[in-house]
Amino acid sequence: MKIKVGIIGTGFVGPAHIEAVERTGCAEVVAVAGSNVEAAQRTARQYGIARAYGDYREMLQDPEIQCIHNCTPNHLHFSINRDIILAGKHVLSEKPLGTSRAETEELVRIAEEAGVVNGVCFNYRHYAMVQHLRAMIADGRLGTIRLIRGHYLQDWLSKDSDYNWRVHPQLGGRSRAVADIGSHWMDTVQFVTGQRITEVFADLATLLPTRRRAKQRAATFAETSAPDFEEVEVHTEDYATLLLRFDGGAVGTVTVSQITPGRKNHLVCEIDGSDASAMWDQEASERLWIGHRDGPNEIVMADPALIAASARPFLHYPGGHNQGWPDGLKNLMLRFYEAVREGAASTDTQSCGFATFAEGHRMQCVIDAMLESHARRQWVSVAYDA
Ligand SMILES: NC(=O)c1ccc[n+]([C@@H]2O[C@H](COP(=O)([O-])OP(=O)(O)OC[C@H]3O[C@@H](n4cnc5c(N)ncnc54)[C@H](O)[C@@H]3O)[C@@H](O)[C@H]2O)c1
């Protein structure tokens, strides 16, 4: 029997979840909820989904639904996730888990009490070559990890006419670029190295302090060419550079930007060990570069015959049949539904294949430390247990 799923949110990522659920083969979307019934019905018609709700709380009453995916804007994550848990449904939330530490702490607590499977969509760890890199590091093939470096750059907010709810702290949270995309980079490097961020020094900048909002609404990533604009003041960061220290002794740096023309979804992780280094680029996700000092460098291709046994389940096709962003999402859902089938509401996030709410909470602690560091212009320790 397929696991029955409900999706809340019909914007950019909601439909991506619908497609990914269907591609797992082990689950089906039976209902969708939007900000109004017309939006929900449109999406339901497009994807052949049985039921459409204009209010997600009606979906929570649906006894057939076992799992709900929360694909709404950030400011709604806390209240909707809480309602899903209190309705006794398993919950897969889009990131960030909430917009404050108090919110994420409460969500971890009530999810544990309810015993529901809980996950946060840190999807980049579910690419085959990221899994392969994790296996290589665990096997000691890079030696001692010394430096963890990289960037996550996008360009879809680089014009002052680019506007999205994310720029407003009331809707997106106090951090924008770091919470929105930097968190993906941090999750990925923590996952592959097994090292957790303990201290941060942050330099943030809002380089477009005023944006023009089209009076007509636009979906995420959409170009806005409507002539009728109003000016909006922006206080969330377009850019960040973070210096990082990790609990395993590594140090590092990451640059995050949503205003870099030509960089579309350029998440790059570079891991330098004592014996070898490695680089993974999301935009060429089927390749893993391995650097050597005393021999030729290598490029490992995503081919089941060439990668670690633990990474093979993340590849569904032979080498050369390239994997991309929708596949990472599908792989995440496969792991999440496996936990649902096994009734495993694990909070052990490093050994569990997907990030649970506990991991989402820990990411919020890093974001809080990062905001404090920027405000105080000094290093700040991440207070995971405060
Ligand atoms: N994991 C990833 O790679 C990834 C990628 C993109 C977005 N996201 C996350 O997904 C979330 C949504 O982002 P998006 O880009 O899809 O935004 P979006 O603005 O395109 O879509 C949000 C949707 O939520 C709907 N919505 C608002 N209030 C609602 C309510 N009360 N009930 C039901 N629906 C409601 C809106 O109408 C809209 O359709 C964000 O938290 C974002 O961080 C994650």
The ligand as an ORCA input file, in Angstrom:
! r2SCAN-3c Opt
* xyz 0 1
  N      14.833     22.597     -0.232
  C      14.979     23.403     -1.279
  O      15.856     23.209     -2.103
  C      14.028     24.558     -1.425
  C      13.902     25.227     -2.651
  C      12.987     26.279     -2.730
  C      12.244     26.650     -1.632
  N      12.402     25.993     -0.446
  C      11.610     26.368      0.745
  O      10.238     26.112      0.462
  C       9.403     27.073      1.083
  C       8.488     27.670      0.025
  O       9.295     28.339     -0.927
  P       8.790     28.597     -2.426
  O       9.999     29.018     -3.159
  O       7.986     27.470     -2.909
  O       7.851     29.872     -2.178
  P       6.614     30.327     -3.083
  O       6.300     31.711     -2.661
  O       6.901     30.062     -4.519
  O       5.450     29.324     -2.623
  C       4.864     29.360     -1.351
  C       3.427     28.888     -1.494
  O       2.816     28.786     -0.208
  C       1.473     29.233     -0.337
  N       0.906     29.587      0.964
  C       1.053     30.726      1.659
  N       0.330     30.672      2.796
  C      -0.300     29.460      2.802
  C      -1.196     28.811      3.702
  N      -1.585     29.380      4.840
  N      -1.651     27.577      3.378
  C      -1.269     26.970      2.237
  N      -0.418     27.545      1.350
  C       0.073     28.775      1.643
  C       1.593     30.427     -1.292
  O       0.356     30.743     -1.850
  C       2.566     29.851     -2.306
  O       1.896     29.125     -3.303
  C      10.337     28.074      1.749
  O      10.399     27.832      3.106
  C      11.702     27.824      1.113
  O      12.773     28.051      2.009
  C      13.276     24.963     -0.349
*
